[in-house]
Amino acid sequence: MPDVFISYSADAKKLAERLAGSLQEEGVATWSDFENVSPGERLYDQLQLALDQAKFYLIVVGPRNVMRDWQDQEWQGALERTWTDPDKRIIPILVGHAEAPAFLRNWAPFRIEPGRNESASVKKLAEVIKKYPRGEQAPREGARLGRDWQKRIRDIESAAKRLKSHQDATPVKAQ
């Protein structure tokens, strides 16, 4: 199971490859399309499985932020999973002077200057990832949901019970 899902803009592929290798040397399990998808496999299926399993999504944004269809699907998949699982994290990796796209501006970025102290930067990033709780203990039911959502769910369940009891109490007319 990968700790980290790596996605990248087309102009940042070389850095993403170095990043994956360096993180693995630091003991961080990674998933990327350039390493983990074999010929003949369904890319979409592999992508969805990796997105489900990862705890972190590193979105590597190059200076020109050249995005292809697959990157858009990966990035949307990462966003969806962080909305439904607050234990998952997106870390925008900004290469050089790259700016984060609008959808990433709520996430604290990590900047890497290509060729300058790259290995030191990767060590820092690996430390952040390793420090993060692994979630070995199963959370209590509803523990990951906010109070507002928990209240909404209770209200819906209560309304459903009232409807059910109302239907059970209403006599059926013979026709």
N, C-alpha and C positions, 0 to 999 in steps of 0.2 A: 504494500500500500504506500503510495507516494505521500510524503509530507507536503510536497510543493508541486503545483501545476505551473509550468512555465509557458506563457504565451508571449508573443513578440510581434511588433510591427515589422513589416518586410525589410525595412532598412536597419533593423537591429538584430538580425539573425545571427551574425557572427558573435556578437557579444552574448546573446542568449546561449549559444553553444558553449562558450567559455564559462559562462555563469553556471550552467548545468554541471559541467565537469568539475569546477571548483567547489560547488556546493556538495557534490558527491564525495569529493576528497575530504570534506569537513564532516562527513557522516550524515548528510541530509539526503533523504531519498527524493528524487525528482522524477517528474513525468514531462516529456516534451514530444511533440510529433516527430522530430528529427531523430529521436532515439528509441521510442517505444512503439512505433507503428511499423509492422512488417508488411511487405508486399502481399496483397490478397486479403488483408484484413479490412473490415469496414471502418473507415476513419471515423465516421459519425459515432458508431457504437463505442469505439475505443475512447473517443473524446468524452462522451457522456459518463462513462465509467470512471475515467480519471478525474473528471470534475467532481463527481460524487465522493470519491475517496479522499481527495486532497483536503488539507487543512488550510493551506495558504495558496493564493493565486498570485504569482509574480507576473505582472503585466509590464513587459519591457517595451518602452516607448523610445524609438529612435528620434534623432533631431528632425527628420522630415515627417515622421509619423505616417508612413505609407502603410495603409491598412488594406487587407484583402478580405474576401467574404468569410474565410475560415476564422480569421482573427475576430471579426465581428461576432461570429457565433460563439467563439470561446469566451470573449469578453462579456457577452450577454449571459452566457451560462454561469460564469463566475459571479456576476451581479445577482442573478436569480438565487443562487445558492447562499450568498451572504445575506440576502433578505430573509430566507427561510431558516437559516442556521446562524445565529449570532456568534457562534464559536469559530466560524470561518472568517478568514481575513484576506483582503486584497492589499498587496503592497505594490504600488506603482514604482517601477524602476525607470527612472528618467536618465537617459544617456546624454552626457554632455549638457548642452543647453536646451534640451527638449523640454517642452511644456506639456503638462498633463492635459489630456482631453477633458472636456467638461464633465463627463460621467465619472471621472476619477478624482475630481477636485475635493471630494469629501474624505479622501483617504490620504493619510500622511505618506508622502513619497520618500523614496530612497534614491539618492543621486549617485551615479557612477560616472567617473571621468575615464573614458577608454584610454588604456595605456598608463594612466597615472594612479598608482597605489591600488590597482584593481584587486590584487590579492588581499590587501588589508580591508578593503571595502567588503569583499565577499566574506571574510572572517567575521566582520561585524554583523552582516546580514545573517550568517549562519547562527551566530549567538542569539540574535533576536528570535529566530525560528525555533531553536532548541530550548530557549527559556519558556516558550509559550506552553501552557498546560496541554497535555495530550488528551485529556478527557477519557482516561481509562474507566472511570466510574460512570455507570449509566446515570444520566440525570433523572431527577424525579419527574414524574409526569407533569408537563406544563412548566417545568422550571426554566426552560429556555424562552418561554413566551413572556412578554411584558404583562404587567397587571391589567392594562386596558384590554389586551387580547384575551386574557384569561376571563375577564368579566364578560366580554362579548360572547365567548364560547359558552359560559354558564348561562347567559341570557337566552341564547339560541337553544341550548339543551332544555331549559325550562319551558320555553315556548313550544318546543316539539312535544314534550311530555303533556302539556296542557291540551294541545291539539289531539294527541292520541287518546287521552282520557275523555275528551269531548266526543270523539268519534265512537269510542267504546260505549259511552252512555247514550248515544242517540239511537233510538230503535230504527230498525230497517223496515221500510214500508213494503208490503207485498204488492206486487203488480198483477 
